Amino acid sequence: MIISFVSRVLFAAYFLEAGLLLIVAPWKTGLWERNFFVERLPLLESIVQNVFVRGAVSGVGAITALAGLAELAGLVRRWKSKDQSSAS
């Protein structure tokens, strides 16, 4: 029971962290434009610098962060329902 709760909290934390990173990273030039893949494959540079690609990656990050928030909301709802049922 407690392992399930901890794993769900870790799952939600991972999704929130990954989502926030994907939202912010494309717009930080140090993180996005100067990386291993762009240095090794110069053809990727034009793709990486495209604002539509950056927006798409940020959109995936927003969906990922929302999934983490939804998981946390489900945990809180379950926790509150258990508290109410044990109080009765």
C-alpha positions as CSV (number, residue, x, y, z in Angstrom):
1,M,0.0,0.0,0.0
2,I,2.7,2.5,1.0
3,I,4.9,1.4,-1.9
4,S,2.1,2.1,-4.3
5,F,1.7,5.6,-2.8
6,V,5.4,6.4,-2.9
7,S,5.7,5.1,-6.5
8,R,2.8,7.3,-7.6
9,V,4.3,10.3,-5.9
10,L,7.7,9.6,-7.6
11,F,5.9,9.2,-11.0
12,A,4.1,12.5,-10.6
13,A,7.3,14.2,-9.5
14,Y,9.2,12.8,-12.5
15,F,6.4,14.0,-14.9
16,L,6.4,17.5,-13.4
17,E,10.1,17.8,-13.6
18,A,10.4,16.5,-17.1
19,G,7.5,18.6,-18.3
20,L,9.0,21.8,-16.8
21,L,12.4,21.0,-18.3
22,L,10.8,20.5,-21.8
23,I,8.9,23.8,-21.4
24,V,11.9,25.8,-20.5
25,A,14.9,24.1,-22.3
26,P,14.0,25.1,-26.0
27,W,14.0,28.8,-25.1
28,K,17.4,28.7,-23.2
29,T,20.1,29.1,-25.9
30,G,22.8,27.5,-23.8
31,L,20.8,24.4,-23.3
32,W,19.2,24.1,-26.7
33,E,21.5,25.4,-29.4
34,R,24.8,24.2,-28.1
35,N,24.6,20.5,-27.4
36,F,26.3,17.3,-28.4
37,F,24.0,16.4,-31.3
38,V,24.1,19.9,-32.9
39,E,27.9,19.9,-32.7
40,R,28.2,16.4,-34.2
41,L,25.5,16.8,-36.9
42,P,25.4,20.4,-38.3
43,L,22.3,19.6,-40.4
44,L,20.3,19.5,-37.2
45,E,21.1,23.2,-36.4
46,S,18.5,24.6,-38.7
47,I,15.9,22.2,-37.3
48,V,16.8,23.0,-33.7
49,Q,16.6,26.7,-34.3
50,N,13.2,26.6,-35.8
51,V,10.6,28.3,-33.5
52,F,7.9,25.8,-34.5
53,V,10.1,22.9,-33.3
54,R,10.8,24.7,-30.1
55,G,7.0,25.3,-29.6
56,A,6.2,21.7,-30.3
57,V,8.8,20.5,-27.7
58,S,7.3,23.0,-25.2
59,G,3.8,21.7,-26.0
60,V,4.9,18.2,-25.2
61,G,6.4,19.5,-22.0
62,A,3.1,21.2,-21.0
63,I,1.2,18.0,-21.6
64,T,3.7,16.0,-19.6
65,A,3.5,18.5,-16.7
66,L,-0.3,18.4,-16.8
67,A,-0.1,14.6,-16.6
68,G,2.0,14.9,-13.4
69,L,-0.5,17.4,-11.9
70,A,-3.4,15.1,-12.8
71,E,-1.6,12.2,-11.0
72,L,-1.1,14.4,-7.9
73,A,-4.7,15.4,-8.0
74,G,-5.8,11.8,-8.1
75,L,-3.5,11.0,-5.1
76,V,-5.0,13.9,-3.1
77,R,-8.6,12.9,-3.9
78,R,-7.8,9.3,-2.9
79,W,-6.2,10.4,0.3
80,K,-9.1,12.6,1.2
81,S,-11.7,9.9,0.5
82,K,-9.7,7.5,2.8
83,D,-9.7,10.1,5.6
84,Q,-13.4,10.7,5.3
85,S,-14.2,6.9,5.3
86,S,-12.0,6.3,8.3
87,A,-13.6,9.2,10.2
88,S,-17.0,7.7,9.8
